[in-house]
Amino acid sequence: MTVGAPATRRATPAAEAIRAVERLVTLDATLGARAAVPAVREAVRRHRELTAEPESLRGHDSDRIAALAELSEVIGWILFDAGLHRHAHRANAHALALAELCGDRWTARLVRLNHSMLQTHTGHPRAALATASRVAGPRPLPARVGSLVLIRQAHATALLGAHREPLELIARAQSRFLDGVSRRDPHWAWWIDQAELTGHQGWVLARLRRWDRALPLLRRAATAPGPSYRHLFAAELLAAQARAGAWSEAEDLITDLAPRAARIGSARTVESLHGTARLLRRAPRVPASLRDAAVFLRERLPAPAPARTP
């Protein structure tokens, strides 16, 4: 990622945008998306081009446009994970338009991968498949990027009710990932690692109710070190345990999660945990101790994020 300009010289607009990217990425990774929303507001205030029509920048410095595209992409991701889906959609559209304006194919690809995830999360798997399919180009994608495309497709096809295809796609994602790092990897591919892949493998298998395979994978991803947003894998593990009837394991996980639940910064994670806590309180045959643990967890979770303009 670009390093900021020396203190003795005035930062260029492109360098200022990259600094904002670095700050937002750090906030998101350490404190979570909801904690980063105030910094998003500040970035939008400081970089007025983020609210202007992209066409108004045609003919401007391409480095500046590329930096703004990257900043808008990061904003779109944070707004999505903060639960502000309509605003995330708008930021993604702006980022894509800027990336296409300056010919930045790699940022355009990342925006489409993020937007495919947003579409799956909001119940539009067919649109998610179409968006992911537009990531490919005339040359084969690097392994890590190709594996991410397959992950997005696996989630969408699982939601569409397929059984064999999601399994084939997630197996291909693992195979592609094992091809390793290449010189053609975009700079943003650093976060596509084995823990990320393992978590999505488990999540896709949980969508298919393959509990015997899903639970160990989600457990492995949930306990691996990583950025704040990966708390989502712990939430998906708890959801899978609840649906599989793994009562003892679910109670143990709640005991681990509840003391730090108030600090969870991902609205997706909070939403998932609230949903699982409701399920455990209402479902038949749930042991009384687990019902009590679910109430305990829900009392300590942040309230669901309100749908408002950032």
N, C-alpha and C positions, 0 to 999 in steps of 0.2 A: 504494500500500500504506500501511497505517496507520502513522503516526509514533509512536514511544514517548512515554510520558507525561513531563512535565517532572521533572527530578531533585528538585525541591523538594516534590513531592507523591508520595504512595504510589501506585504503579501499580495500576490495577484488574486483576482477573483477565483481562478481555478484552484489555487492553493487554499484559499479560505473555505471553499466548498469541500475540499478533501479533508481539511481539518474538522469540519462539521461531521463528515462521514465517520472519521476516526472516533470522535467523541460519542456519537450515537451508537456505534458498534460496541464501544467499551461499556457504555451504560446498559445497553441491552444484554450483553453477555454477563455482566456482574450483578445488576439489580433487576433486570427484567423489563419487558416492554412498557408496562404501565408506568414505571418510574421514569422511563425515557420520554414520555409524551410531553412534559414541559419543555424539554430540550428540542423536541420536534417543533413545537410552537415557536421557539426562539429562532430555529433555523429557517423556518418559513418567513418569519418577520425580517430576518437579515438578508435573505436571498429572495428578493421580490420576483425574480424570474420563475420561481416555483409556482407562482399563481398567474403568470402571464401565458398567453398563447404560445406554444412552442415555435410556431412559424415566425413569431416576432424576432426570434434569435437567428433566423437564417442569415448566413453570411458573417456571423460573429466567429470569434476564435473557437476552433473545434475542441481544443483542450478544455476550455471553459464549459462548453456545452456537454462534453463527456463527463466532467466533474459534477455538473448539475444533474445529469441523468443518473449517475451513481448515487448522489445524495437523495434524489427522489425515490430511487429503488429502495434504499435503506429506510426511508420514511414509510414507504408502502408496507414493508415487512413489519416495522414496529407497530404501525396502526392496525395491521391484521392481528398481530399477537396481543395487542391491547384490546381487542374486541371491537374496534371501530371499522367495521367492514366496508361501509359505503365510502368512507374517506380513504381507506386502503385501496379500493378499486380505482378511485380518482387519481391517487398518487402513482399507482402502477401504470395507468394509461398515460400520464404525463411523462413518467420515466421512459416508457417505451417510445413515445413520440420523440423525445430528446435524443435517445440512443440511436434511433433510425435517422434523425436529422444529421447527426455527426458521423454516422457509419460505425458506431460502436456495437458490433454484433454480440460481443460477450456480455455486455450489460443487458442488451435486449433479451438474450437467452435466459439470464438469471431472472429478469422481471417475469418472463413467461413461466418459468418454473415456480416462482413464488405465487403468481396469479393462478396457476393450475391448482396449487394447494389451497388457496382461498376458495376457489370454485368448488373443490371437493368438500371442504369444511362447511360451506354454506348450502350444500345439497344440490350441486349442479355437476354431477360426475361426467356427463356427456360433454359439456363445455370444457371441463378440465382435461379430458382426453384430447379434444381438439386443440387446446392451447399447448399441451405438452408436445403434440405432434409437430408443432411449428418451430420447435427448438432445433431440430436437425438442420444441417446445411449441406453444401455440396461435398464437403470433406467429412470423413468419420469423426465423431466427437471424441475428445479424450476420455479415458476410461471413467474417471470420477464423474464427469458431467453426464456421460452416457448412462451410468448407473443411476443417477438422480432422475433422469427422464423415465427410466424403467420403474423406479419407485413410484413416481407420480401416476404412471399408468396402472400400476398394480393396485393402488388405493382406489382409483376411479373405477376400474373394472370390478373390484370387490363390491363396491357400493351399488354397481349396476346388477349384481346378482350372479356374476360369473363365479365359477369354482376352480376350474383347471387353469384358466388364463392368468389370474392373479398369482397363482403358485409358480407358473412358468416365468412370469415377468420378474418376480422377486428373486427367483433362482438365477435368472440371467443378470439381474442387478449385482448379485454377489460375484458372479463370474467376471463381469466387466470390471468391478471394483478391484478384483485381484490382479488385473493387468497392471495396476500400479500407477504411480505418478509419472507424468511425462512433461517435457519442456513446453508442450502446447497447453498445459493447464492454465486457465485464467487465474488471476490473482485471488479471486474470491473463492476458489475451490478448497481453501485450507480447512473449512469446517466439514467437508464431506469425508469423514473418517469411518473407521470400523464401528465405533460406538453408534454413530448416526445410522449407518446401514443396519446394524443389528436391531436397533430400536424399531426401525420401519419394517424390518422383516417380521418381528414379533407382532407389531400392530396390524399388519396385513393379515397374518395368520389368525389373530384374534377376531378380525372382521369376519373371517371364514369359520370361526368357532373351532379352530384346531388348537384346543387348549393345551394338549400335551406338548406341542412344539412352541406355541406362542408364549407360555408363561416363562420358561427358562430364558428365552431370548429377551423378553421385556425386562426380566429381573437383571440380566447382565447389563443391559443398556441403562437401566435406572440407577445402578450402583456405580457406573463408570464416571470418572470426573469429566467435567465439560461445562459449557456455558449454561447460564441460568435457564434458557428456554427448554433445555432437556429435562427439566422437571416434568415435562409433559409425558415422558416415558413412564415415570413413576405413577402418574395419574392413569395412564392406559393400563399399566400393570394392575392397579387396584380394580379398575373396571373389569378386566379380564378375570381376576380372581373372584370377584363378586358373581359374575355370570357363570363361572365354572364351578361354583360352590366350594371354592378353596377357602373355607371360613377361617381356619387358624392362621393361614398365611396372610389373609386380608386384615385380620386383627393386628398381627405383628407389623404390617406395613403402616396401618393407621397410627399405631403407637410411635412409629418412627417419623411419620410425616406431620402429625398434629402440632408438635412444639414449634415447627418452623413454617406452618401453613400461612401465618399472617404475612410472611415476607415473600410469598410467591408473587412474582411480577408478571406472569403470563396469564392473560384472561382466558386463553384456551384451557390452560391447566386448571385454573380455578373453576371454570364452567364444568369441566369433566369431573372434578372431585365433588362438586355440589351434586351433580347428577348421580354419581355412584353412591354418595351418602344418602340421597333420597331413596334410591333403589334398595339399599340395605335396611333402611328403616321400614320399608313397606312390604318387601318380598316375604313370602312364606318360608318357613323352615330356617330362617336366619337365627342363629343363637342369640340369646338376650345380651350376652356380653359384647357381641359384635354390633348389635343395634345401638347399644350405649356408646360404643367407640365411634360409630358413625355420627351420632349426635354430637359427641365431643369434637370430632373433626369439623363438622359443619359450623359449630360455634366459633371456631378459630380461623376459619377461612375468611379472606376478604369478601366483601359483597361483590356480586357480579358487576362487571364494568358497565356503566350507563352508556347508552348510545347517544353520543353528543359530538359536536364538532371539536377537534383538538385545538 
